[in-house]
Every structure is written in C-alpha cells, then in structure tokens.
C-alpha cells in the first residue's frame, strides 16, 4: 500500500512541476515529503511497526484532498513584479526595533542557559533538563507563556526574515546585525530548552529561501562560506543535542539514523495506535475548524476562562491523549506526533481526513500565489512559514500552536508598516 501512495505522490509531484514550473511550490514540497516518509515507513526499518493498509488508505485520502485545491486554484499565468527593495527607511526602523527586542530575549535566554549549564555540570542529564524546562521549575508559568506567545514567534519570524534578506540584500549593515542577533537567539533557545526542532527548522528555512532565490543570486565567496559555516554549525548542533539527549555512544551512527527514521516515519503508526486507543477511552467531539485554528482560538478561550467561563480550549482534546506513550516498534515507545490528519478528526470526524487537508491546501495555494504575484518580502516570509507547516505535517498539525499564526501576522504587520508613508 505504501508503494501505491508513492506512485500517487509522484504523480502529483510531476503535475505540480508542470503547472507551476517551480520546485518550491506547495504541491512539489508536500508530495515529495509525504511520499518519501511513507515510502520509508513501509519497510519497518529498525523494527518499527509497519502501518496497516487502512492507515495508509486514510493517509492517501488526506494526500489527494490536499492536492485538489492546488490544482483547482491554479492560475494560468501570474506576472512576477520586480523584487521589493529591503532598504526602505521604514524597514530599517523595523529591523532596528527587532534587534532591540532580540537584545532583551538574549538577556533572558542567557540567564536561563546559565541555569541549564549549572544543571548539566552537576550531573543532570539533558532529558531531565528538558523535562524541567516544560514541566518542572526551570521556568514559571509567566515565562512559559512569554516563550510560547512572544519569544518563539519572534525568533521564527526573525530567522525567516534574515533568510530572505541574506539572499536579497546581504550588504546592508543592519541586516548583518540582525543576522548575528538572530543566530544568538536560536543558539541560546536550543541550548536552554534542549530542543532540536528550532535548529532543523532554521536550516530548512534557509533551504526554502535558497530555492526561492537561487535563479536570481550570484553568491560571493564570503556568502558561500557563511552558508556552509551556518549549515555545518546547525548539523553539529543537531547531532550533539541528539547524542546528549539520547545517551548514544556505541554504534553512534546507527543510533542517530534510527532516531531520524523514527522521528519522521513513526507518526504514521502512532496515528494508528493512538486512534485505536482514543476510540476506546475518549468521547468524540466535533470542533468544526476549532482544531485547525486552535493556535489562535486557544488564546481567546484562555481569556474567557480567566473571567470564569468553563470552556475547554480546542487543543485540550488533542493534548489530553497525544502525550500517551504507545508502542510503535519492538521495545520502542513514542508520543506527541500522530501527524496532521489526527488533529483534523477532531474538527469533522472521519470527514476531517478530507476537509482538513483541503483547508490546508487552499491556505498553502493562496499564500503561494500571493507571494508569486507580489514578490514582496512579507509574502515570501508567510509562504516559508507555511512550507515549515507542510514539513511538520507528517508529524503534527502546526496550527494547534500559536507560533505559525503569529509569524504570519507579524509578516502582515511588516508589510503594512514597510509601505506606510513617513511624515
């Protein structure tokens, strides 16, 4: 069954290249990534369980549903305007303001990193540090909210912004300062939380940006050196955190490969196991899009809960069970990532397998066409964020978090204030 899905994904991928003539279109990115991860999942490497045909059929319906709006909404011809200048007075003011915010974030993350370093030197392992970061007393509730609602969105917004500016205007001194402060934020954020996701996503963001600009750029020797240094640093950081967190020592390469395979292919069988588990213990709800937009709705509902209304946040229904550890292979437990389809089941029941991916496909297509038709930095940033959501969709629906919606809003604000006339 996995081979059939690979054939379908290849078919849509070829159509995507034919319709858009660009390898970074949503149809190409989605089908390449889902096709390759499902293909690998069908072999049961490292004794991971192979999903059942019924699970693969659900994935196939979701894949087809995502691709339908990408085809239907395709426009025959879009005239691409000249690249937007990144040297406007307002944009420079925004960048300076962003650097000032970075300074505050760096001070906070530095203090947190010192505490983490103290724990590590005292013999506490990184897994425990990560537990203390999310569930212990390493941060209080206000720090957690500030991280989720302010720090993380600003860092992702900044990484996407500098990835675009790097290829469009690398000689601007303000851009260089912004690049440096952003890298500091990413490094300290990753170290203090023990998280690999932000490092990998940062690398992917630069990769997406490169694909979008590759035909228009002529990289200098210094730019190539910077890219290789950045990518090398990110790879070393990923490997180091993986080794420290998992305690790999003997047969290190095999251990890292197993971690990577499990990270991107286990969500399919975890979807299957979690669906079976929740069918027995959880009463089904229909949120009618609440889960799709829960990253935004959760904040408003939290406000209502603060004034005394007993309303459950949409993400509550998902979080209640997706932290459950279930067997996805021989002596292998897994949790948290049942891919995006599982989240959509809470919106429309079994019909969510079709409706959810269609909504996501419409969102991706409209963002892509807006980027192509305007060639503006802001819409490039929005599309790159959606590209990250596509990448994460094999593991989870990113829309249950606040970050992607906040990043999209930040780029819309960036676009508004960039073109606003100064007195």
KANORMO-V151294 format. One record per helix or strand. SS is the DSSP state (h for helix, s for strand). FROM is the first residue (numbers start at 1). LEN is the number of residues. Records with the same first field share a line. If there is no record, write none. Layout:
BEGIN
SS: FROM-LEN  FROM-LEN
END
This chain:
BEGIN
h: 2-19  26-16  45-3  53-20  89-33  126-9  141-28  173-21  197-17  221-26  252-30  294-13  314-6  339-36  377-16  398-3  403-17
s: 48-1  326-4  332-3
END
